[in-house]
Amino acid sequence: MRWIYTAIIVSSTLLMHTEAIGQIVDISTYGAKPDSGQNSSPAVAKAIDFALRHHRSKIVFQHGRYDFWPQGAVMRHLFVSNHDGVAERAVGISIEHASGLELDGNGSEFVFHDSMLPIVISDSDRVTLRNFSIDYANPHLVQAKVVSKHDGFVDLHIDSPLSYSVKDDHIFIRAEDAPLGSEQLARGSVVFDPEGKWLVAGTGDNWEIDKTTAKRIDRDDVRLSGLTQQTRPGDVLMLWNGDRPNPAILVSQSSHIAVSSAQVYSAMGMGFIAQYSDDIHLDRFNVILKPGSNRYVSTTGDAVHFSNCRGQLLVENGLFENMLDDAINVHGSYLRIAAEPAPDTLILEFGHPQTFGLPFASSGDILRLVHPKALEPYATAKVAEVHSLDDKHLRVRFTEALPSSVAVKDAVENLAWQPNVIYRNNHIRHNRARGALFGSQASTVVEDNFFDHLSGPAILFNSDASNWFENAPAHNVLVRHNRFLDTNMGHYGEGSILIDFPADEAKGGDYFNARNIRIEDNSFEQFQHPLLYATSVDGLSFTHNRILFNHDYPTSSPADAPVFSMSHTRCVDVSQNVLQNNDRASTPDPALLNIKAPGAPFDATSCIDSFHPLNAR
């Protein structure tokens, strides 16, 4: 009988192996060949369509380079938070209504041509992306080296003559294979150090490039007159138009999404954005300069962005460098009250054009009404139903009548979209703007990261209901075991860590936008003296930190600038820190206590309710 049992086991094993193979969809079967230079868009679209219709669990690419053009790609009308409105987007890899799917690139390079959105995951759950890189054949930037500087003009050398044109006395950015007349005017510029590849200390944005005069003096050389930006011979001037047509990866209305071992080399927007989604894990997801490319810019937007998400957002083991915006931004949205047609109904409008058309609330959600100036809430209401009137307006009916104090232009936030954020073991370096922006009323843990030569603050907590309309209160935050090296190089803010919320102190000032923030056991090496700026905080602890003020660059702050600036704060504990000079000689903690407007002295007993232990799990 033994041979019968053996036969059964062998047959079962072969059946299981055959079923596993049957679950895998090989892109090459549908005509997408690596390193062929052919348009992979139609073949990839067919393969994904087959996999989704037949409930396959894995899509694989053979190792190599795959080129994507808009022709034959999936076309979608998509609203993307914090990006420009585009009538229709060509999507290279579109995963829609999927469940339990893995895409494995096997180390392949995905190269996109013209204006495309590389990867979209929408209305899906349990999707994993791994082992690939994203790049654009033409990143739509102009990279110019300052050859010489003179009174009134600079001479620039531009290695890539196909990336730009000079006409009507201005520099225009050319898209790949763009017809004449379709170039875009260069409007912004930043200056990079040629050796460190970070933004030159003391410089910032210049949004007046369109006011300069350009003249071609050779095939690859341009004379630019009227440049007010500080430059030196050898510096690299990056020019771009400020548009954000597409991110590299979009996740929308999906859950349990993972991206691992993936690189984004360039994008005309953000590297990764998730909106109205929950439970996202990025592990070894990098936004970096392409090795060997001699580039100075990766993405023109944030490396990672979460808009109105919930569940756990875990970003770990990543390298984020040389973006033209932040490394990470986590926030919700404020909508503005446009009308109150009935006691239980509001007409809400999206305040910023880059939020139009997005979902905001659904039946059962709890919305909170907020005074827009100080962002102080005054009422909550449960949603009964939501109807979209157009891309900009929603009609929201509540289960009960609203209070009589409701006013047009007040703001509304959704309490249902508050994530638990963990940001750990990441390296953030050489980017414009800020390092990290976190906003959640649940919890945020920032640990074991390296913030390295940033043009703005390393960490920013901030909300507003009048400009970007980003809802980002900071509750239950732990910042620990991080290293900060020469941040705020361009002096974009009032400190390396900036907690900047509005406060209407004239009305008594008993509401705080930030609560329970602990900054513990970090290392700061700074040439800028302002270290921590905080407004509207209840429960702020800055303890057991090591601070070294160096002379790497000239500081832009006055010699007597306070190390800490506080206003409208309560229960602030600054203690047990060590200040060191360049000789590594320790100075007692009181040397740090140059605090502006500290409020009442810290008392542990009376402040016990302002702090709650928080650990990363």
Sequence and secondary structure as in RCSB ss.txt:
>XXXX:A:sequence
MRWIYTAIIVSSTLLMHTEAIGQIVDISTYGAKPDSGQNSSPAVAKAIDFALRHHRSKIVFQHGRYDFWPQGAVM
RHLFVSNHDGVAERAVGISIEHASGLELDGNGSEFVFHDSMLPIVISDSDRVTLRNFSIDYANPHLVQAKVVSKH
DGFVDLHIDSPLSYSVKDDHIFIRAEDAPLGSEQLARGSVVFDPEGKWLVAGTGDNWEIDKTTAKRIDRDDVRLS
GLTQQTRPGDVLMLWNGDRPNPAILVSQSSHIAVSSAQVYSAMGMGFIAQYSDDIHLDRFNVILKPGSNRYVSTT
GDAVHFSNCRGQLLVENGLFENMLDDAINVHGSYLRIAAEPAPDTLILEFGHPQTFGLPFASSGDILRLVHPKAL
EPYATAKVAEVHSLDDKHLRVRFTEALPSSVAVKDAVENLAWQPNVIYRNNHIRHNRARGALFGSQASTVVEDNF
FDHLSGPAILFNSDASNWFENAPAHNVLVRHNRFLDTNMGHYGEGSILIDFPADEAKGGDYFNARNIRIEDNSFE
QFQHPLLYATSVDGLSFTHNRILFNHDYPTSSPADAPVFSMSHTRCVDVSQNVLQNNDRASTPDPALLNIKAPGA
PFDATSCIDSFHPLNAR
>XXXX:A:secstr
 HHHHHHHHHHHHHHHHHHHHHTEEEGGGGT  TTS SB HHHHHHHHHHHHHTT SEEE  SSEEEE STTSEE
E    TTS   S EEEEEEEES EEEEEEEEEEEEEE SS EEEEEES EEEEEEEEEEEESS S EEEEEEEEE
TTEEEEEES GGGEEEETTEEEE  TT  TT  EE  EEEEE TTT SB TT   B  GGGSEEEE SSSEEEEE
S  S   TT EEEEE       SEEEES EEEEEEEEEE  BSS SEEEES EEEEEEEEEE   TTS  S SBS
S SEEEES EEEEEEES EEES SS SEEEEEE EEEEEEEETTEEEEEESSGGGTT     TT EEEEEETTTT
EEEEEEEEEEEEE SSSEEEEEESS   TT  TT EEEETT   EEEEES EEES SS SEE  BSSEEEEES E
EES SS SEEEE  SSSS EE  EEEEEEES EEES  TT  SSSSEEEE    GGGT    SEEEEEEES EEE
ESSS  EEEEEEEEEEEES EEEE  SS  SS TT  SEEEEEEEEEEEES EEE TT  EE GGGG  EES  S
   TTTTGGG       
